[in-house]
Amino acid sequence: MSVIPDGTITSDTVVTAIPRRRTNVREYGYDQSQKIAKTLAKLLCVRYEKLLSRKGFSKEQKQIITIFY
């Protein structure tokens, strides 16, 4: 199912999650993004698929400094 512009879910819609860092998964014991995506897929009666993976290392967004003027 896919969502078309009017918000309708069709037969090819798939729900996926943005994966968390392994260190965060180890710290919390689970990937909350994946858990939310799986629950949403179940509620919408659509498939959940793991389509994304993490490659390499990047700074956490909460550590990126924004300068306010």
Buried (B, 14 or more C-beta within 10 A) or exposed (E): BEEEEEEEEEEEBEBBBEBBEEEBBEEEEEBEBBEEBBEEBEEBEBEBEEEEEEEEEEEEEEEEEEEEE
